Amino acid sequence: MSEKRKVGARVRQVWNNTLKKVNWTYALGEVFLIFIGISLAISFSNWNERRAAKVVEMETLKELKDGLEKDLQDIKVNIVGHGGRVRAYQWVIDKWEAKATKLDSLEIVLPFFIGTTTFITNTAPYEMLKSRGLEIISNDSLRLDLLTYYDITQEWIVNNEQRHINHHREYIKPLLLKHMRYQERRYQIVDTTLLLADEQISPILQWAHRNDSYILGLYHQAERDVEDLINLLSEEIDQLQ
């Protein structure tokens, strides 16, 4: 082979090798750019999902806080009702045990005998939380406290309060109707002597006193629990903002 042909072959070989290197470099660059693009897209998607989840969590926490504040108002009203009822029961029981023949200031305590107390629970925010998924609340401790309140505390109060309502309907109300009349635009006991002489008073009021005292204790505990939950929710909302 002539020297000229050798030089030409060498040049072609060098050129082909150079093209191969350029093609590999270009291909690797393309792969790198695709990898960077996919990574950025995934990162943006994850960021957007976290941002959307944070918005939903914030909305859910605010709804729960609003519902608990309404619960707290009803709890405080019911504490007054049960507290007054417990004192009224004890007042009449003391009179009966002392064999009193008069019930001075009966008009003050009579309203507590006439009515019953019902816990009006605001469960809509909790039902919404369950529909969205409990895990939407990122704070595990807060989530557990909410579950305890809604699934245990509320249900326990409602169940026990139903016993209070049933007892009032089946025993206290008939006893009052037996001795009470609506006179001068208000309810009055016709003859307190006959009322105090009624042998049904003691067992009926003793049971009611025990049951309502227990419910009153449940309400006091619920009041503390709800106040704590409202504070925890406020702190969690501030952290998410």
C-alpha positions in Angstrom: 0.0 0.0 0.0 1.3 3.4 -0.9 2.2 5.9 1.7 -0.7 8.1 0.5 -3.3 5.4 1.0 -1.9 4.6 4.5 -2.3 8.3 5.5 -5.9 8.4 4.1 -6.9 5.2 6.0 -5.4 6.6 9.2 -7.4 9.9 8.8 -10.6 8.0 8.2 -10.0 5.8 11.3 -9.4 8.9 13.5 -12.5 10.6 12.1 -14.7 7.6 12.7 -13.4 7.3 16.3 -14.0 11.0 16.9 -17.6 10.7 15.6 -18.2 7.7 17.9 -17.0 9.7 20.9 -19.2 12.6 19.9 -22.2 10.4 19.5 -21.7 8.8 22.9 -21.2 12.1 24.5 -24.3 13.5 22.9 -26.3 10.4 23.9 -25.2 10.6 27.5 -26.0 14.3 27.6 -29.5 13.5 26.3 -30.0 10.8 29.0 -28.8 13.2 31.6 -31.2 16.0 30.5 -34.1 13.5 30.4 -33.2 12.3 33.9 -33.0 15.9 35.2 -36.4 16.7 33.6 -38.1 13.7 35.1 -36.6 14.4 38.5 -37.8 18.0 38.4 -41.3 16.9 37.3 -41.5 14.4 40.1 -40.2 16.9 42.6 -42.8 19.5 41.5 -45.6 16.9 41.5 -44.6 15.8 45.1 -44.4 19.4 46.2 -47.8 20.2 44.7 -49.3 17.2 46.4 -47.8 18.1 49.8 -49.1 21.7 49.3 -52.6 20.4 48.4 -52.6 18.0 51.4 -51.5 20.8 53.7 -54.4 23.0 52.5 -56.9 20.2 53.1 -55.4 19.5 56.5 -55.6 23.1 57.5 -59.2 23.3 56.4 -60.0 20.1 58.3 -58.3 21.3 61.5 -60.3 24.6 61.4 -63.6 22.7 60.9 -62.7 20.4 63.9 -61.9 23.4 66.0 -65.1 25.2 65.1 -67.1 22.0 65.9 -65.4 21.6 69.3 -66.0 25.2 70.2 -69.7 24.5 69.6 -69.5 21.3 71.7 -67.8 23.3 74.5 -70.7 25.7 74.6 -73.2 22.9 74.9 -71.1 21.1 77.5 -71.0 24.2 79.7 -74.8 24.6 79.4 -75.3 21.0 80.3 -73.0 21.3 83.3 -75.3 24.0 84.7 -78.3 21.8 84.0 -77.0 18.6 85.5 -75.3 20.5 88.4 -78.6 22.3 89.3 -80.5 19.0 88.9 -78.1 17.1 91.3 -78.4 19.9 93.9 -82.2 19.9 93.5 -82.4 16.1 94.0 -80.2 16.3 97.0 -82.2 19.2 98.5 -85.5 17.2 98.3 -83.8 14.0 99.5 -82.5 15.9 102.6 -85.9 17.3 103.3 -87.5 13.8 103.0 -84.9 12.2 105.2 -85.3 14.9 107.8 -89.1 14.2 107.7 -89.8 17.8 106.8 -93.4 18.8 106.0 -92.6 21.9 104.0 -90.5 22.6 100.9 -89.5 26.3 101.2 -88.1 27.9 98.1 -89.4 24.9 96.0 -90.0 27.3 93.1 -86.2 27.8 92.8 -85.4 24.2 92.2 -88.6 23.0 90.5 -87.4 24.0 87.0 -84.5 21.5 87.3 -87.0 18.7 88.0 -89.2 19.5 85.0 -86.5 19.4 82.2 -83.9 17.0 80.9 -80.5 17.6 79.4 -79.3 16.3 76.0 -75.8 16.6 74.6 -76.0 18.1 71.1 -72.8 16.8 69.5 -71.2 18.4 66.5 -69.9 15.3 64.7 -70.1 16.7 61.1 -66.4 17.8 61.1 -65.3 14.4 62.4 -67.4 12.6 59.8 -65.7 14.8 57.1 -62.3 13.9 58.5 -63.1 10.2 58.2 -64.3 10.6 54.7 -61.1 12.4 53.7 -58.9 9.9 55.6 -57.7 10.1 59.2 -54.1 10.1 58.1 -54.7 13.6 56.7 -53.8 14.9 60.2 -50.1 14.6 60.3 -49.8 15.0 64.1 -50.2 11.4 65.4 -50.8 12.5 69.0 -53.5 15.0 68.0 -55.2 12.4 65.8 -55.3 9.9 68.7 -56.8 12.6 71.0 -59.5 13.4 68.5 -60.4 9.7 68.0 -60.6 9.3 71.8 -62.9 12.3 72.2 -65.3 11.5 69.3 -65.4 7.7 69.5 -65.3 7.2 73.3 -66.0 10.4 75.3 -68.9 11.6 73.3 -70.5 8.2 72.9 -70.1 7.5 76.6 -71.8 10.7 77.6 -74.7 10.2 75.1 -75.3 6.6 76.3 -75.4 7.6 80.0 -77.5 10.6 79.3 -80.0 8.4 77.6 -80.4 6.6 80.9 -81.1 10.0 82.6 -83.7 10.8 80.0 -85.4 7.4 80.3 -85.5 7.6 84.1 -87.0 11.1 83.9 -89.7 10.0 81.5 -90.6 6.8 83.3 -90.3 7.9 86.9 -89.7 11.6 87.7 -92.2 13.0 85.2 -95.1 10.7 86.4 -94.2 11.6 90.0 -94.3 15.4 89.2 -97.6 15.0 87.2 -99.1 13.3 90.3 -98.3 16.2 92.6 -98.0 19.2 90.2 -100.4 21.5 88.5 -100.0 24.4 86.1 -101.3 27.4 88.0 -100.8 31.1 87.6 -98.7 30.6 84.4 -96.2 28.4 86.2 -95.9 24.9 87.5 -96.6 24.4 91.2 -96.7 21.5 93.6 -100.3 21.3 94.8 -99.5 20.0 98.3 -95.9 19.6 99.4 -97.0 17.6 102.4 -98.4 14.9 100.2 -95.3 15.0 98.0 -92.9 14.5 100.9 -95.2 11.7 102.2 -94.9 9.9 98.9 -92.8 6.8 99.5 -91.6 6.8 95.9 -89.6 10.0 96.3 -86.5 8.5 97.9 -85.7 5.6 95.5 -86.6 7.7 92.4 -84.5 10.7 93.4 -81.6 8.6 94.9 -81.2 6.8 91.6 -81.5 10.1 89.6 -79.0 11.8 91.9 -76.4 9.1 91.5 -76.8 8.9 87.7 -76.8 12.6 87.1 -73.8 13.1 89.4 -71.9 10.5 87.3 -72.9 12.3 84.1 -71.9 15.6 85.6 -68.4 14.2 86.2 -68.3 13.0 82.6 -69.2 16.5 81.5 -66.5 18.1 83.6 -63.9 15.8 82.1 -65.2 16.4 78.6 -64.9 20.1 79.2 -61.3 19.8 80.1 -60.6 17.5 77.1 -62.3 19.8 74.6 -60.5 22.8 75.9 -57.2 21.0 75.5 -58.1 19.8 72.0 -59.0 23.4 71.0 -55.6 24.6 72.2 -53.8 21.8 70.4 -55.7 22.5 67.2 -54.9 26.2 67.4 -51.2 25.4 67.9 -51.2 22.9 64.9 -53.0 25.5 62.7 -50.4 28.1 63.6 -47.6 25.7 62.7 -49.1 24.9 59.3 -49.6 28.5 58.3 
